[in-house]
Amino acid sequence: MEYFTFLPNEIRLIGNATGKTRLRFAVLLKFYQYQVRFPLQNQEIPEAIINYIVKQLKLKSEIFDQYNWSGRTLVFHRVQIRDFFGFREGTEKERLKWSKNKGTYY
């Protein structure tokens, strides 16, 4: 569970959100930090982890089930989290260059 314990700078980042937005942002943050990807659906996140995060943030776990796994809020959260960790999505040009060069490493 140590991977899902929030540090002070993470609490400050999460502090901008409230209620269910706060919980889903926090879960996305820690999931991304641990898996280096975002979950596609809430079933990917074990209930024990949700409960651990809920305790730290003093929230109710039921609000996590209300999370919409699509939409602008999710996109915005992902951008914020990537920025926090110093990542960004690659461009199509970068993907093409990567796939072209991929075979040269073998």
N, C-alpha and C positions, 0 to 999 in steps of 0.2 A: 504493500500500500504506500510505501514511501514515495513512489513515482507520482502518486496522486495527492500528495500533500502540497499545499500552496505556500509559496514563498511571498514575502511582503510585496515585491514588485508585481507579482501575479494578482495578489489581492487588490492592489491599486487599479490594475487594468480591469479586473472584473467589477470593481466598484462603480464603474460607469453604467452598469446595467442593473435592472431591478426585477424581482419576481421570477417568472418562468424564463425571461430573457437572460437573467443572471445565471440561473442554473444551466441552461443549455450552452451559454457561452463558456462557462467554467468547464463543463464536460467536454466540449469541443477542444478547448485549450489543452487540457490534460491528455486527452486522447491523442491529439496531434503531437504533443510533446513526446509521448511514449511510442506511438506507432509511426510517426512521420507521415501521416495521412489522416484524412477525415473519415468518420464513420458514414456509411451510406444509409443506415437506419438505426433506430434506437435499440434494436435487438442485439446489435454488436457490442453494446456496453453492458457488462455484467452488473446485475442489481447491487452487488456488494460495493462496487466502485461508485455507483450513483449514491448509495446510502452514505458512503464515506465522505463524498463531496458535499452532500446535503448537510451532514453534521458540521462540517467545517464552516459552511456558509449560513448555517441556521435557517434552512429553508425546508419546504415540504417536498418529499419525493414524488408525490402525485402529479405535481406540475410538469415533471419531465415527460410524462406520457402525452401531454398536450402539444408537444413540440412539432412544428411543421417542418419536415425535412426537405422543403423546397421554398423558394421565394427569395425576396430581396434581403430579408434579415439574415438568412443563412449565408448568402453571398457576402454581405457586409461583415458578418462575424468571421468568415474564413479569411477575408482580406486583412482584418485587424490582427488575427492570430498569426498569419504568415508574416506580416510586418513586424510583429513583436519578436518573432524568432529570426528575422532577417532573411526571409524567403519571399519569393514571388513566383507566380505561375510563368512558365516559359511561353514564349511567343511561338507562332506556327513556324516562323523562319528558323528559330532555334531548334525546334523539334525536328525539322527536316534536316538541318545540319547534323544534329546528333545521330539521327537514324542513318544518314549517309556515312558518317564516320564510325559508327558502331562496329562494323565488320572489320575495321583495320586493327582492332585491339586483339584479335584472336589469331 
